[in-house]
Amino acid sequence: MDENTVGPEELDEDDFEAEFEGPLLVEPPHPINWNLLGPEDLEAEWLELNRWVHWLRRTYGLPASVIPPFWHHHPELLWELSALHLHWLCSYDSEKSGSAPFAWHRDFADARLRLRDWVAGIGTRLDRDRPTRQTAWPGEPPAPSVDDTVIEDRETEFVEFVYAEVAKRREEEDAFYRSLDPRTGEVS
């Protein structure tokens, strides 16, 4: 995170609400490849998507069986919600046709079915979560056991999660740059 960003231990409730005032991203909507974002973009995209998911679940009264509190721990939910967010941004762009929001709502109905299927398969609930179960194929080591985590304070956990993800991405980026030959710029 940059020098203007506070760590999770320094965040209080008023700061959390202030974090979501005004647009976080100023560029036009575009598909997000979460695997390729740099640390600063990763942080901004996580915060923007989280803000939109809060709006979506409150606006449409979505239960935890569609969007659970720990959706951010499940890549299948992240990618689905990210795509749905992009579709919403594009559908409600002022330069789109008047029928674009209808297309979004039609696709939103399909997305809710997929989200329900994934949430049911994951086994996450309103008050607890578990990692997505993995199936080991023949010849692979057995999948790790899956234990439930009780959800105490979702918002604080989300900030800590993003902070850790950004730190991990920053370390990956730093490791890549350290692997470059300073004379040639090639991976050594």
N, C-alpha and C positions, 0 to 999 in steps of 0.2 A: 504494500500500500504506500501511497506517497506520503510526504511529510505533513500534509493537511488532514490525513485520515487518522482517527483515533483507533486504538486497539480495543478489543472487546472488554477488557477490564476497566477501561475508562469511559464506557458508554453508559449513560443513564436513559431513562424512558423519554425525557424531553429531547435529548440528542437524537434518539431513534426516530421520533416523529419528524424532527427538523431535517433529518437525512433524506426524507422523501418529499420535501416541498420543491416544486418546480421540476422541469425536465432534467434527467441525469445525462441523457444522450442528446446531442444536437445534430447528429448526422441523419441522413435519410434512412428509412428502414431497409435492412438487407438481411439475408440469411446469416445466421450465426453458426460457425463451426466451433463449438466449444473446445474442441481438441487443439485448435490452433491459436487461440487468443493469448496475447501477452498478459502479464500480470495486471496492468492498469485497466486494460479493456475487459479482462475477466471480472474484475471487481465491479466495474460500471455495469456490465451486462447482468451479473447476478443481482445487483441491487435493483436495477430497472425491471427485470423479470419478476422478482419477488414483489415489488410494488404492484405490478400489473396483476399477478396471481391473487394478491389480496383483494384488489378491486374486483376481479372476475368472480371470485368465490362469494364475495359479499353482494355484488350486484345480482348474481343469478342464484343466490342461496344454495350454493353447492355443498353437499355433505362431504365428510371425510372419506366416504366410499368413492368419491370422484377425485377430489384433491385433498390428500391427507396432509397434516401439518409438516411432516418430514419429507415432502415430495422431493426436496432438493438433494436427498441422499440416494435417489433412484434415477439412474441415467435414462431409463425408458420414459419416466415422467418428465424429466428435464427436457429431453428432446421433443416430446409431444407438446408440452406447454410452450416451449420456445417457438416451435412452428406455428402454434395457434396464436401466439402473441404477434408474430410477424404478419400472419394472415389478417389479424384484427387491425394492425397498424396500416396495412396496405388497403384494406377494405374501407376504412374510415378516413382515408386521405381525402383532402378537399378536392383533389383533381380526379377522383374516381367517379364512376357512374353511380347514379342513385340506387341501382340494384346490387351494388357490391356488398352492402351490409346483409342483404338477404342470403347471398352466397355464403358469407361468413357464418350466419346462423345455421344454415344447412350443414356446413362442415363442422360447426361446433357440436351439433347433435351427434355426428359420427365420432368426433373426438371424445365426447363424453362416454360413449360406449367403450371405446378403446381404453380410456382412463379407468373406467370401472373394472374392466377385465384385468388390467395390470395391477390395480390396487388389490383386487381379490386374490390374485396369484401371489402377490408380495406378502400379504398378510398384515400389512400395516393398518393401524386403526387410529382413532382420535387420540388415545392416551398412551399408545406405545407403538414402537416401530421395530422392524428387523431388516437386516440387509436382504436384498433380493437373493432368493435361493438360486444357486448355480447347480447345474447338472454336470457331473463329470462323465465324459465319454470314455468308452473302453480304452484302457492304456494310460489314462490320465490319473494323476493323484486324486484321492477323494476330495470332494468339495468340503470347505470348512463348515463346521457346525454353525447354526444360525441361532442367535439369542436375541430376545426382545430387549429393547431399551425403553425405559419409561420416559415419557416426554414431560418434563417439569416446566420449562419456560422456553417455548418455541422461538420467540424473537431473539433472546440472548443466544440460544444455541445456533440460530441462523447466522448471526453476526460472527460468532466464533468459527463456524463452518467456513464462511466466506474468507475470513481472515486466514485460516489454515490453508484453504485452497489457493489463495493468492500467494502466500508464502511458499507453498510447494511449487507453484508455477514459476515463481521468481527464481527458486533454487534450480529448477530444470533449465530455465533460460540461462542462468549464470553458468551452470555446468556445460551447456552447449558452447557458450562463448569461450570458456576456459579450454575447451577441446580444439579450438581453432589455432592453427599455426600462425603466429603473429606476422611472419614474413609473407606468407602466401594467402592467408585468409581461408585456407582449406581445412577441413576436419582432419585432425592428425590421428 
